[in-house]
Amino acid sequence: MEPFTFASSSDLHVPIGVKVNRLDGYEKPLAYSKLLKRPDLRHRGSNLSPNSELYVTVQPFADSKPLTVHSQTPYKHFKNGRIWNQWLTLPLNYSTLPANAQLAITIWDISPVNATGVEKNHHIPFGGTTIALFDEDGTLRTGRQKCKIWRHKTADGFSDTTTPWQETRKRGRRGQPEASNSINEKQSNRDTEVARLLEAMKRFESGDIPEVKWLDQMVYRQMEKLERQQTKDLAHTKNLTNHSEKATGELRTGDVQSASPCAEGDADHIDGVFFLYIDLPRFDHPIVFTDHEYPAPPVSSVPTTHIQNTAGVNLKPPPEVQLGPGIQTDHSDGDAGGKLFNIYDPEIGFGDNPAEYKHRRLLRGQRDAVDKDLKPNPKMRDFLNKVMMYGPTVELSDKERDEVWRFRYHLSGNKRALTKVVKSVNWGEQAESRQAIALLPRWAEIDVDDALELLGPSVQNPSVRAYAVDRLRKADDEELLLYLLQLVQALKFEPQRTNAEDETDSSLASFLIARSAANLKLGNFLYWYLMVELQADTDSGTTASANKKLFARVSFDFMKELDASPEGQARRKILLRQGELITILSKISKDIRILKGDRPRKIEQLKKMLADPKNELLRLDPPLPLPLDPKFEITGIIPNESNVFKSSLLPLLLNFKTTSGEKYSLLFKTGDDLRQDQLIIQIIALMDRLLLNENLDLKLTPYRILATSTLAGAVQFVPSTTPLSVILQSPKYKGSILGFLRAHSPAVAGSPAILGVRKEVMDTYVKSVAGYCVVTYLLGVGDRHLDNLLLAEDGHFLHIDFGYVLGRDPKPMAPLMKLSREMVDGMGGDSVSSAESQFDEFRQYCFTAYTTLRRSSSLILNLFSLMQDAGIPGLAIFGGGNQAVRKVEERFKLDVSEDEAVRFFAQMIDKEMGAWGPVLIDKLHGFTQTWRS
């Protein structure tokens, strides 16, 4: 079979469109006798002129009910034909349409009076037609459509419509006049020709026939002539058929008077035939109807009452139960009177069972004194330990919630159990919530990862959130800085205050403001995180607008707190000066992007702009803490050392002078959302700290990234690094990483060396490759080609560009982890016979790092959970809820033991090292870059 590509209608989030083209038709003028009998017909627009003004309404229907309001063509004066050529857009998307959706199209005529001579609405139906949007195969209709118009009828839109767009063909009748045979033959030939042309037109619209404009216009005109003649022939045939039917009726009844013209009553134009030509939108692929497939509803098993037939009476057999689709039974048939049958109850599984709710309420409300001394037996202890090992995304079952709540006093000594107890509390019950809150002071001190989980959207109780904030107060400023990005997002989940005075403050907000006002570094990043949120788009609805107001209040309170002390006032001036600096750099970056000319001209213009005195960048007095890294105070910019990189967004390379005499290099970009890269670098920095806490230094390089708005930001430039694509193509290094390391760090007599490279440099290379293999796998970093992998002269290996994360990749056959053969050869290869090969050490570093980070998975998952609603494109693409968090959770393999997880990682190393897909991707990427340059 040839491949068939299609799209789903549920993914087509565009409004319904229909183009009303023209109305073609033919009917004989009314006889004067008819006009004398019906004076109201003399004033009807269609009787005054064959090109009278008409207008069209289009309305979608389904199940005989309208889906939305109609759309109407504007007034148009016709000269030579009723031609609208007007697109109408309906306020309804294709994605919301049911499979039986129809368009009810009505053409309206102008009439000052109706048949009774009474003025009413001044319009009557000229005719109507109803066309289904999906055909019999469930495919959306597209392109040109010819719709039959039913005269004097309004399009009804019913499921069994009386105004179908195509009339069902009827069989020929006996007694047809012989004189019409030749006419029918000509009409059949013309119909065949028109059908052939319509088929060719479809091929032309799909691109199978090349376009020849002058010839196409001639074909269009000829097709219109043929279609008009076809309509006249159809009208003539219909007229002959009507007369034949009348004559047959006269012969059968012998009543000539009943067949007289006067017997027609008030019917108009019984011999008229009209067709409306419309265009439906075309798409690159066929659109097939799809709907959300709901899971099979849960069922309950209820035993039937077994009635013993002791009296020998013939009883009626039990009714046979037919189950719905997807509902399966797993019981075996026993006796007819005692077997189980399934009963469908929509409340089971989807709603809280009232009986169970009442039972749980009574049970929990009366056992407080008993639960204080309750101890679990060995079996229950194992059950509780299993629950405590659940990740933050796991929802507890009713049994798990009940057991955790029952042994809450026993679990109070377990710091990992608090989040599970909070999930087990029914916060709608005052007595139960009071017991839970009273238990907080006696709980063992929780870790930061659990505190972050308690600040998430699922926890709304103010006392619990205040308890989590109290835990954060014990963290130092450097640790708090690791989570500050997520804590700013957690402000969105603070419960609304009923008191107007407390509405501008919250436990978390006041904590962040107080700590940031006392620390310049914290205050610097809090300020810029708030600025990004204030500049975020608020078109998505009232929730985004409320969040913007929230961050505006926090920003105002932060500035107010800074003004409370002389030291704070000085820091506020620093933040304002930083804002001015970023504004100037953003303007320069945008000007360079829109500047016409080649790259050398842009570089020259950049140097002039930076040296322009009006920008005040040459000398910064007093020195200004750099927004990207506040520990460095810059005194001015170095215009002559600036550069413009060869990229679509033309990032600027800027060098600043610092008070320490060093240069600080950074990239400044506009037109790109750096929030995703900022998040990934923050997580890598956190992972590096977690590994260092276990005395494992994998030489990671979490360079700094700061988004100053949703479309601008700064990136720290890492000097003395070379892309692997350049190293592997350089004859100087013999096309190998080992050659690069030997050229820049050769072995020195008297110093330890490995493979001709200084030992400390080789150790750095092996550790950094292992570290980045683990962290990029856990974060699902994609688009890994050799231009995104850098190597420094001292052996530091690092990744850049995190535009694709959580398993997304623009290329097929993407590896789970980037580990090429060239990277392994830089360690001496994977041969066991080589005594100096560092591959075994590399594997051990990977296993240790993976298991270490796996033990801290809750912290990493909670950080991603707090960022789920931050509006970052790479996370928002997975939809709401915890879908993005689950993508990371899958890679931790929390459902298996540590030994099984290590075996999985070892197998992945062997698989990715020998895979041919990444090699092909690298070669194709290199070819593409060479062709572009």
N, C-alpha and C positions, 0 to 999 in steps of 0.2 A: 504493500500500500504506500501511496505517496504520503508524506507527512502532512498533517492537517493542523494548522495553527489557529487558535481562536482565543477570544477573551471572554471573561465572565461579566454578565450584566451587573452583578453586585459590586464590581470594581469600577463601573462607569459612572463616576460622580460628576456628571454634567447634566444640565437641564434638557428636557425634551425639546426638540426643534422640528419644525415642519415648514416647508416653503410652498406657498400657494402660488402656482404658476399661472394657469389659464383655464378658462371654461370654454369647451367646444360643444356644439350641439346644433340641432336643427329641429324646427317645428313649424307647421303651417300657421299663418296668421289667423286670428279668430274671424269667423264669419260675422257679417253685420247683424244677422239674426240673433247671434249669441250676444253681441254687444247691446242690442235692444232689450233682450231679456234680462241681461245682467249689466246694469249701468255702472256698477262699481268697477268692472273690468276695464272701462275706458281710461281710468286714472292710474292703473297699475303700471309701474315703470317698465316691466318687461314687455307689455303690450304696446307701449308707445314707441319703443325703439329696440332693434335687435342688439344694440350695444348699450343698453341702459345701465345705470349705476347699481351695482350690487356690492354687498360686503359679506365676508366669510367669518364664521366663528368656529373655533376648534377647542374641544374640551375632552380630556381623558376620562374614560369610564372603566370600571371593573366590577363584576358581579352586579351589573345593572345599576350601579351607583356612581355618581361623579367623584373623581379623586381630587379635583381642585377646580378653581374658577376657570372660565373660558378665556381664550385670547382671541382678539379680533383684528382684522385687517383695517388699516386707515381708509378714509374716503379717497376715492380715486375716480377721475373722469375718464371714461373710455371713448376712444375715437374709432378705431378699426377693429377692435376685438376686446373681449373681457380678459385682459391680461393684468395680473397683479404683480407677479415676481417679487413677492413679499415674504421674508422669513418671519415666522412667529415663534416666540419662545414661551414655553409653559413653565410655571413655577413649581416644577416637580422634576426630580432627577431620575435617570434611567435605573439607577441602583435600587430605587424603592418600588419599582413597578412589579406587579404580580404577573404571572404568565398569561393571564387572560385579559390583559389591558387592551383597550380599544380607543381609537380616536373617533369621536362623533363630530363630523364636519357638516355644518349647515350653511347654505347660501341663502341670504335674506334679500327679499325684494321690497321695494318701496311702494306703499299703498296708503293713501290718506284715509280710506274707509275700508271696512270689511264687507263681507257678502250681504250683511243686513243693513248696510248704509250707515253704521255707527262708527265714529272715530275711535280707534283703539290701537295704540302703540305705533301706528304709522308704518308698520313693517309686518310682512307675512313671509312664510318660508317659500322660497323659490324651489328648493329641493335639498335633500340631505343624503349623506352616505356615511357608513361606519366601516372602518378598516382596523383590523387587529394589528397591533404593533409587533407581535411575534407570530411566525408562521407555524405550520403544523409540526415542524421539527424543533420548535423552541428557539429558532434563530431570529434575531431582530431584523425586521424589514429595513432595507436601505435603498437609496437611489430613487429613480423615477417610478411613480405609481399612477396608474390610470383607474380612476374611481367612477363607477356608475352613479349618476344622480337620479334619485327617486323624486320625481316632480311633485311639488306641493306637499312634501313631507318633511318634517323635522327629524334630523338624525337622532334616533332614540338612544343608542349606546347600550341597548339591552344585550344580555347574554345570547338570547335567541332573537337577534335583531331583525326588524322588518325592513331595514335599509342597508343590506349588505353591499360592499363595494364591488363585488363581482356577482353577476346574476348566474344562477345555475342554469346550464344549458338544458333545454327541453327537447324531447324527441319530436321528429316531424309528424304531423297529423295526416291522416288519410283525407283525400279530397282536396289537397292543396292545388291551387290553379296551376295548370300546365304552363301557362304563359310565364310564370315566375321561375321556371327551371333555368333558363338562360341567365336570368338576373342572379339567381343563387350561385350559378357557376362562376360568374364574374366576381361576385362578392367573395366567394371562397378563395379565388385566386388572389384577390386583393388582401384578404385576411392573412393568407399564407405569406405574402410579401411583407406585410407590416410586422408579422411575428418574426420573420427572418431579420428585418432591420432592428427590431427591438432587442433581439439576441445579440446582434452586432454592437448595438449601443451599450449593452452591459459589458461586453468585452472591451469596448473603447474606454468606458469609465474605469475599468479595473487596470488599464494600462497595457493590455495585450495588443491593442491596435495603436500605432503611432499617430500623433496629432499632426494634422495638416489644416491650418486654420481656414484658408480660402475654400478648401474642398469641404471641410466640416460644415461651414455655413450653408453651403448648397445642399448638403445632405439633410441638415436640420429643416430647411424650408421645404424640401421635397417630402420629408416625413410628415410635416404638419399638413401638407396637401392631401397625402394619402390617408391620414387619420381623419381629416374632415370629410373626405369622400366616403370613407368607411362608415362614419357616423350617419351621413345622409342615406347610404344604402341600408343601414340598419333601421333607420326611421321608416324608409319606404317599405322594407320587409315587414316591419311591425304593423304598418298601415294595412298592407295586404292581408296580413294574418287576422287583424281585427275585423276587416270586412268579410273575410272568409268565415270567421266564427259567427258573425251576425247572420250571414246568409244561411249557414247551416242551421242556426237556431230558428230562422223563419221557416225553413223546409220542415223541420221537426215539429214545430208547434202549429204552423199554419196561421199564426197570428201576425199579420203584417204590421199592424199598428204597434205591437210591442217592440218591433225592430226599427221603428222610425227614428229619425234624428232627434226628435223631441224627447224620446225616451231616455236620452243620455243624462238628463237631469242637469245638474250644475257642474259637471266635470269639465275641466279645462285641458286642452291640448293633449288629448289621449294618444296622439300620434307622435309626440315629441320625444327625442332621445338626446341626453346630455351626458358629458363626461368631464370630470374635473381632474386636471393633471397636477400632481403635487410631487415634491422632492423631499425625501427623508435623508437625514445626515448619513454620510458614508464614513467608514472607519477603515483603518489599515487591515484589520482582521475581522472575521465574522464575530458577532456578539451573541453568545449563547446564554439563554436564561439560566440563572443559578439562584438558589435561595439558601439561607442558612439552614444547615442540617442539625436539628436538635437531637440530643441523645434520647434513646428509648426511655420512657418514663419508668420510674421505679414501681415495683408491684409488691403487694403484701400477700403472704400465703396464709390462708385461713382454713382450718379444718372444718369440714362439713359435719353436721350432727349425724351420727350413725343410728338409724332407726331400725330396731330389730322387728321383723315381721313375725310376731308371735301368734297373731290371730289368723294368719293365712290369707289376709286381705291383699288383693292385687293393688299395690301402690304405684303411683306414677313415677317413672324414672326421673332422677335429677336432671335439670336442664344442662345441655351441652354448652360449655363456655368457649367461645371463639376469641383467641387473643389477638391483639393488634400487631401490626408489623414491628419487628424488633424486640418484642416481648417474648422471652424464651422461658420454658419451664425446665427444671432440672430434677423433677421428681419422677419416680416410676409409678406406673398405673398399678394400683392394688385393687381392692374391692371397689365395686361401683359405689357403695355407700360410704366408704371411708377414705377415699382418695382426696388429695389436696388440689385445689384449683386457685388460680391467681386472680386477684381482684385489682383492677386499676384504680388507684386513688391519687389524684394530682397533688394532694397536700403532703403525701408521704415523700420525704426526701427533699422537698422544696420549701416546706414550711415547718414551723415548730409544732410538734404534736402537743395538743393541749393537755392531754393526760400526763405525758412525760414531763411537760413543763411544770404542772402542778405538783407532781411527785418530787421533782428536783427542788422546787421552791420549799416545800415542806421539809424535805430531808436536810437541805443546807441550812435552813433557818433555825432548826432545833437541836443541832448537834455541835454547837460551838464548844461547849464545855467538854464533850466527849472527845472531840478531835484533838484537843490540846495534848493529851497523853497517848494518842494513838500511834502505834509503831507498825511498820509494814513487816510482813513475814518475808522469807527469802524469795519466794516467787513474786510477790508484789514489789520487792526491792529491785529485782531484775527488770520488771515491767517499767518502774519509774525511771530507772537508769537509762533504759532505751528511749523513753520520752525526752529525757534531759539531753540526749545526743541529737535531737532533731535540729535542723537548721532553722533560721529565722523565717523562711518562707513556708514552712510546713504548718498546715492547719490541724488542730487537735480534734479528734473525734469526741463524741459525747462521752464515751466511756473514759477516755483519757482525761478529759476535762474534769469529770466527776472524781476520778481517783486522785488527780493532782490537787484538787481542792480539798479532798478529804484528808490528805496527808500534808497539808500546807504548813502546819506547825513543825512537823518533822523535817520538811524541806527548807525551812528558814535558815538552816545552817549551810545550805548549798547555794553559793552565789550564782550558779548557772540556772537555778530554778525559778528565779523571780519572773523572768519574762514568760515562762510557761504558766505560772500562777496567774499573772495578769491576763493571759489569754483565757484562763478558765473561769474568770469572775464574770458573773452576770451583772454588769454595771447598771442595769436598769432597776435592780432591786436595791433599795436603800440599805436594808439590813446587811446584805451581803457585801456591798461596797464599803460600808463602815468597817466591817471586819477586816477586809483586805487592806484598807488604809491604815488601820490600827496596827497591822502586822509589819508595815514598812520600817519603822524605827528599829526593830529587833532583827532585821534581816542582815545577813553577812554582806560585807561591802562588795558591790558588783564591779565588774570590769567595764572599761569604756565602751566596748562593743555592745554590751547589754544596755548601757545608758543610751547609746545612739538608737537602739531599737525601740526603747521606751519613748523616744522623741519623734517617732515616725507617725504616719497618718492614722494608724490603727489604734493609737492610744489617745484618748481625749480627756481623761480625768486629770484635772489640774494638779492634784496632790501627787499623782504618780509622775507626771512630767517635772514637777518641782523636785521630787526625789532624784530624778535623773540629772537635773541641773546641779544639784548639790554634789553629786559624784564628779561632775566635770570641774567643779571648783577646785578639786584636789589635784587636777592635772596642771603641769607647768605650762608656760607660754609656748614653748617649742612644740610640746605635744598637742596643745590646743590648736596651734597653727596647722597641724596635719589634717584636722577635721573641720577647720573654719569654713571651708567652702560648703560642706554639707550642713553645718549648723545654721548658716544663713538660709539655706533651703528649708530647714526644719521650722523656721519662723512661720512658714505658710500653714503649718499644721497646728499652731497654737489655737486653743478653743476661744470662741468669742466671749468677751466679758459683758456681763449685763450692766455693770456700773460704768457710766460714761467716763469717769475719771480714770478707771483702770484700763479702759479700752486702748489707750495709747501705750500701754506698758504690758509686759508679760514677764514671767520668770526667766525665760531664755533670753528675751531681748534685753532686759536690764542687765543680765549677767554678761552678755557679749559687749554691751556698751561700756560697762564699768571696766572690764579687762582690757578692751581695746583702747580706751582713753588713757590707760596707765602704761601702755606699751606702744612705742612708735611702730614697730614692725606689725603687730596685730592690727593697730589702727589703720595702717597703710592698706593692708589687704582687705579689711572689712569695708573701708571706704570704696575701693574699686569693685568689690563684689556687689555692693549695694548699687553703685552706678550702673553696672551692667543690667541689673534687674530693673532699674528705673527706665532704661532705654529699650527694654524688651518690648516686642510687639504685643499690643493689648487688643487686637482685633478678634481674638478667639472667643470672647464672651465676657460675661460679668465676673467670672472667677479670676481671669487674668487682670481685669481692672481693679478688683478688690486687692489682689496681691500687689499691684503697683502702689496702691494707696498705703498698704501695710509697710512696704519698704520705704516709702516716702516718710512715713511717721518715724520709722526706726532711724533713718538718716537724719531727720530733724532732731531727734532726741540725742543722737550721737554728737552732732555739732553743738547742741545745747550743753551737753556734758563737758565738751572740750572748752567751751567758753567759761566754765565755772572756775578755772584756775589759770594763772599766768602761763604755766608750762603748756597747758592744753591749748591756750590761744595761739601760742607759737606753732604748735603742731597743726592747728587748723590752717594757719597761713601756709604751712608746707604742703598740705593737701590741696589747697587752692592753687598754689604754684605748679604742683604736679598736673593738675587739670589743665592749666594753661599750656604747659609743655606738650601734653598729649594732643591738645587741640591743634597746636601749630604743626606737629608732626603728621597728624591726620590730614591736614589741608595740603601739606607738601606732598604726601604720598598720593593723594587723589589727583593733584595737579600733574605729577609725573606720569600717572597712568593714562590720563587723557591727552597728554602731550604727543603731538604727531612727530614722527621721526624715528630713526633707528636708536639702538641702545646706547652707543657712544654719545649721541646728542642728549639723551635723557640723563646720562651720568654727568655730563658737563652742566646741564641745567640744575641738577640736584645740588652740585657743589656751590653754584651761585646762590641758590635759595638758602642753603645753610649758612653761607657767609653774609647774607643780607643783614645789615644792622637792625632793620625793622623787626626781624624775627627774634632778636635778642637771644641767640643760641651760642654765640661765640664765647660769652662770659656770663656765668651764672653766679651772682653774688647776692647773698651768701650761698655757699654750696647747697645743692638740693639733693636729698635722698632719692635715689632712683626708684621709680614706682615698681619696676620689675624686681629689684633687689635692694631694699632700703638700707642694708648695711654698707652699701657703697654710696658715697656722696660725690656727685658729679659737679665739676666746675665749669664745663663748657664742652662744645662739640668740636671735632676735628674735621672740617669740611673736605680737605684734600684726600682723606682716607675713606671717604664714603663710596658706595657702589650701588648699582642696581642689578639684581640678579635676573638671569634669563629664565623667566617664568611667566605664566599667563597673568598673574596678579602683580608682577614686578615688585617684589619685596625690596625694601631699602636696607642696605648694610650701613649702620651708623656706629661710629667710634666716639666715645666720650672720655674726657679727661677726668680723673678722680683725685680726691685729696691725698690719696696714698701714692700718687705718681704713676699708677698703673692705668692701662687703657681698658675700658669695658666695651665690648662689642655686642651689638644686638641687631636683630632683624625686626623691622617694623612693617606690618602688613595692614592693608585696608581691603575691604571687599571679601574677607574670609572670616568665618565664624571659628574662633580659636577655643571656644569653651570645651569642645570635646577633647582636643589635644591637651588643654589645661587639666581636665579631669584625669586623663590617662597618666600624665606626668605626675600628678599628685598621688595617684594610686601606686605608681612605681616608686616614688619617694617613700611612701608608707611601707611598701614591701621591703625596701632597702633597710629601713629602720628595724622592721621586725626581724630580718635576717641578722642584722648587727647585734640585736639583743640576744641572739643565740650564738654570738661569736663567729658568725659566718659572713665574711666580707667578700662579696662577689663583684666588687669593683664596678657597680652600676653607676651610670652617669645621668641622674635625673635633672637635666638642664631645666631652667626656669621658663615658664610660659605665663603670661598675664593677658587675659582678654580685657581690654579697656572699654569695649562695647560689643554688641552682637556681631559687628562687622569690622572690627579692628582689634589690634593687639600687638604685643611685643614678645619676641622669642630670643632667649639667650643664644649667642653664636658661640659654638664650641670650636676653638681654633685648632690648627694642626691636625685636622681629620681629613681623611680621603675616602671617597666612596669605593666600595669593593669593585664596582664596575670598572673604575679607572685602574685599580691595582691589578686586576686579572687581565687587563688588556695592555699593560705596560711591559715593553721588552726589558726595561731597566730592572724590573723585579721578577723577570722570567715568568710572568703571568701567574704568580702564586703569592699567597699570603705569607708563607714562610720566607720567601725571598724579600718581601717588604720588611718583615721584622728583622731579618739578618742585615738588610741595608741600613736601617736606622738604629738598631740596637745589637750590633755584633758582639760576639763573645770576646771578653777581655781576659788576657792571661792573668791567672791568679784569682779570678772570680768564678763562681759557679755558673755553668751554662747548660742549656738544654737545646739540642738540635742546632747548635751554632748561634743561639740567641741567649742574651743574659737571662738568668733564671727568673728574676723578678718580673721581667717583661713578659716572658712566656707564661708565668703564673697569672699575671693580669689578664692576658688574652684568654686563657682557658677559663678562668673564673667568670669573666664578663660575658663570654659566649654562653656559658651554662646559665648564668643569671638571666640573660635576656631570652634564652630559649624557654625558660620556665614562665617568666612574667608575660611574655607575648602570647604564649599558649593559653595561660589562664584568662587573659583579657581578650582572647580571640582576635588579635591584631591581624588585619588582612592587607592586601596589596603590598606584599613583601617582595620587592625586587632588589637587585644589587645596588641601585641608586639610593635606596632607603637604608642601607647598611653602611656604617662608617667605621673606620679603624684609625686610631691615633698612633703616633710614632712610639708612644710608651706602652702600647699593647692594649689600650682601652678600646673595647668593641661596643658599639651602641646602635640603637635603632632610632630613626626619626620618622616624622609624618604618620600621624595616627588618625587618618581620615576614615578608615574602615576598621571597626572593632566589633566585638561580640560575635565573631564568626562570619561577618559579612566580607565579601571579597568581590571586586569587579571582574576577576578572571576565573575561568573554569579550572577545575582540577587543582584548586588552591590547597596547599598543605596545612595541616593543623599546627605545625611548628616549622619555622624556617631554619633548616639545618642542611646546608648544601655539602657536597663532597669536597669543595674547595675549602670550606671552613674546617672540616675534619682534617684535611691534609695539612692545614696550618698547625695542627697539634702533633703532627707526625703520623697521621693516618690511624686507621682502626685495626691494624694488623697486630695480633698478639705476639708475633715474633720480634717486633721492634722493641728494644729495651727502653728507648727514650720516648716512645709514644706516650702522650698525655691523655689519650682517649679514655682510659679507665678512670683517671682523676676527673675528667670532664663528666663522665656518667655519675660518679659518686657525688659531685657537686650538685648535679641536677636532682638526684634522688633526695639529698638532704634539704635542698631548697624547696622542693615540691612538698615534702612531708611537713616542713616547718610552716610554710604558708597555709597548708591544708589545716593545720591546727588553729590557725587564726582566720579561718574562712568566714566566721560569723561577722567579724569586724569588717572585712572587705565587702561582704554581701550587704550589710547594713548601710555602708557608705553608698553603694550603688542604689539601694532602695530609696534613700533620701534624695537622690538625684533624678529619680524616675520622672518627676513632674517639672524638671528644670527647663524644659523646652530645647534640650540638646538634640539635634537631628538624629545622631547615631543611636540614641536611646529611645526617642519618641517614635521611631519607625516601627518598633515592636509593639506599639499600642499601649493601652493602660494596664494597670495592675503591676504585677511583678514579673512580667515576661522578660524584660532585660536582665533582671536579677537572676532569673532561672537559667539564662544562657551562661552566666558565669558559674552558677552553682553546678551545672552539669559537668564542667571541666574539673571541679574539685573531686568528683567521684566520692561523694560523702556516703553513698549507699554501700560501699565495700570497705573492707578492712584496709589498714595501712599497707600491709604486705601486698595485697592484691592491687592497690593503687600504684605501688612502686613497680610491680610487674607490668602493669599497663603502660606506665611511662617508659619503661625499658623497651617494650615492644614498639612503641611509637617512635623512639629514637632510631631503632633499626629500620623501621618502615620509611620514615621521612628521609633518612640518609641515602637510601637506595632508590627513591622514587624518581621516575623520569618526568613526571608532570611539571614540577618546579623548574627543572632544567630547561624544558621547552618554553615555559613562561619567561624565564630570564633571557633566553635567546631571542624570543619575539619582542620583548620589551627593548632589548639592546638594538635590534634592527629598527624598531619604530623610532627610537631616539636618534639614531644615526640618520634616518631618512628625514626627520624633522629639522635636524641641524643643517 
